[in-house]
Amino acid sequence: MTESDGCSLTSAEVGAIAHLYRGEVYRSTIWRSRLDNTTNWSVVTTGLALSISYASPDSSPLPLILVGMLITVFLMFEGRRYRYFNVWRARCRLMETDFYGPMLRGEGTKLDEKWNTLLASDYLRPHFHISYARAVGRRLRKNYVYILAVQGVAYFGKLAIHPTGMETFGDLVSRAAIGPIPGEVVLLCGVCFHSGWMIFAFVTWRIDMRLRPPKKLIAIA
C-alpha cells in the first residue's frame, strides 16, 4: 500500500495505474510513429523532386514548386496527428513526474498535489490540449522548417545554374516563368509562400511562449 498524508492506494490500484501508464505509452508510441511517417513522406517527395529537376540542365523546376504544396499538405496532416499524440504524451508525462517520480524517491504517492484529479478530469472530459494552429506551428519549427528551406534553396539553385549560369536578374525571372504565368508572378508567389511559413512559425512560437502553463501543470500542456 502506498500512503501520503492519510491518502492511500492499494496494491491493486497501483497495479492498475501501472497498466494505465503502459497503455498510454503504447498509444503515444503509435501516434509518434504516425508523425514520423508524414515527415518521411515529405523528405522522400522532396528528394524525388530534386532528382527530377536536377536530372539534366533542361529539366523543369516545376516539380520543386509542386513539392512545396505537397509538403504543406503533409504538414497539415501532421499538425492534426500531433494534437492526438500530445494528449497521450501529456498523460504519460504527468504520471512520470507526479506518480512514479515521488515513488522512486521513496516519498510515496502525493495525492494531495492534485495530479490525480487533473488526470481524472482529462479522462472524464477528454479534449485536445493545444489548438490546431499551435500544433502545426510546433511541427513546422521542429521538422518542416528544414524541409521547406531545402526546397526553397534548391528551387533558386535550379534557376541560377540551369541551363547555364545566371548572369543577370532577368535570367532568373525568365527561367521562373511557367507557361503563360510570368516569372515575376511566380517569384512573388514563392517569396510570399516562404515568408508566410516563417511568419507563421514565429507567431505560433510567441503564442506557445505566452500560453506556457505553470511549472506544476506543464506536463499536461
N, C-alpha and C positions, 0 to 999 in steps of 0.2 A: 504494500500500500504506500502511495506517495502522499505526503502531507505538507501543508503550507498554511500556517495561521488558522488552523481549525478546518480548512478545506481539505478534502481528501479524494483520491481516486483509487478505486480498487485495481487489482492486478488485471482483471478483465477489461476495465476501462482503459488502462494504459495500453494494453494489447490492442484494443480497438483503435486507439489513436495511432498506434504504430502501423496498423493495416491501412488506416486512412491516409497517413503520410505516404506510404508506399504507393497507394493508388494515385495520389496527386502527383507524385514524382513520375509515375508512368504516363499520366496524361500530359504532363509538362514536357516529357521527352518526346512524345508523339508529335505534339504541336511544334516543338523545336525542330524536329526533322522536316516538318512541312514548311517551316520558314526557310530552312536550308535549301529545300527543293526549288522554291521560287527564285532564290538568289542564284542557284546553279543554272536555272533556265536563262536568267539574264546574262550570266557570264558566257554561257555557251552560244547564245544567239549573237552576242556582241562579237565573240571570236569568229563566228561564221560570217558576219557582215564584214569584218576586217579582211578575212580571207578572200571574199568575193571582190571587194572593192580594190584591194591591193594585188589582185591576181595578175594584172597587167596594166601598163600605163593608160590603156584605152578603156579600162573598166569604169563603170559609172559609180559615182559616190552616193547614189541614191539609197543603196542598202544601209548605209550608215545613218541616213535620215530616218528611214523606216524603223531601224532597230531602236532608235531613240524613243519612238512612240510605243514600241513593244515593251521596252524597259519600263516605261511609265505604267503600262497596264500591269506588269508583274509587280511593280511597287504598290499599286492599289490592292492587288490580291494579298500581298504580304502584310500590308497595314491591317487588313481585316483579320488575317490569321494571327497577327501579333496581339490583337485585343483578346483573343481567346487564350493564347499562350500566357499572357500577362496575368490572367485570373489564376491559373494553376500554379504559376511560378510564385505569385504573391502568397498563396496559401501555404505552399511548401516553406517559403522563407519565414513566414510568421511562426510556424511550428518549430522551425530550427532555432530561431532566436529566442523564443519565449517558452518553449516546452523542453526541447532536447538540450539546449544550451545550459539552462539552470540545472537540469537534471544531471548532466555530465560534470558540472562544477560541484555537485553534492548539495545544492541549495533546495532541492525539491521542486515541485511544480507550483509556480506562483500564480494561482488562480486569481488572486486579488489584483493582479495587474491588468485585468480585463482582456487579455489576449483571447481567452476562450469565448467571451461574449462577442468580440469582434469577429472571430472565425465563425461562430454560430450564426450571427446575423448575415454573414456572407453566404452561408449555405441556405438559410431560410429565404433570403431575398437576393438571389444571385444577380449580379449586374457587372457590366464592364467597368473597369477601374479608371480607364482613360478614354478620351474621345478618339474618334477615328482620325482626325487631323493630327493629333499628338502621336498616335501610333505610326502613321505614315511618316511623320517627321523624324521619329526615332529610327525607323528602318532606313530612311534616307541618309541620316547622319552616320549611321553605323556602317552601312554597306554601299548604298546606291550612289552616294556622292562620288565614290571612286570609279564606279562603272560608268556613270554619266560623264565624268571628267575624261575618261579614256575615249569615250565615244566622241566627245567634242573635239579633243585634240587630234584624234585620228581623222575626223572629217576635215579639219583645217589642213592637216598634213597632206591629205589626198589632193586637195585643191592646190596646195602650194607646190607639190613636186611632180604631179602628173597632168598632162603627158610630158611636160618639160618643167624645169624650174621656173617659179613665178618671178617675173621681173617688175611688174607694176601692180598696183591695187586693182586696176582694170582687168588684169588677167584673172584675179580671184573672183571678181564679180561675174565675168563672162562664164567661168567654169562652174559657178554655182547655179546657173540657170537650169531650170527643169522644164523642158518642153516650152509651153507658152508662158510660164511663170518667170519673170525677170530675176536675174541673180540678186539684185538689190532686195527684192521681197523675200527671197529665200534666206539670205544672210540676216535680214532684220528679224525674221521669224526665229532663226537659230539663236540670235542674241537674246530675244525675248524669252525663249524656252529655257536657256541655261541661266539667265538672270532670274527667271521665275522660280526655278527649283532652289537656287541659292538663297533667295529671299525667304522662300517657304521654310527652308531648313533653319534659317536664323530666327524667324518669327516663332516657330514651334519650339525651338530651344529656349527662347526667352519665356514662353508660356510655361514650359516644363519647370524652369527655374522659379517662376512666380508661384506655381501651384505645388511646388515641392512640399510634401507633407512633413509634419513634425517628426523628429527622430524616432519617437516611440511608435509611430504608425507608418514609417517609411516602407516596411516590408509589404504592406497591403496596397501600396500606391501603384 
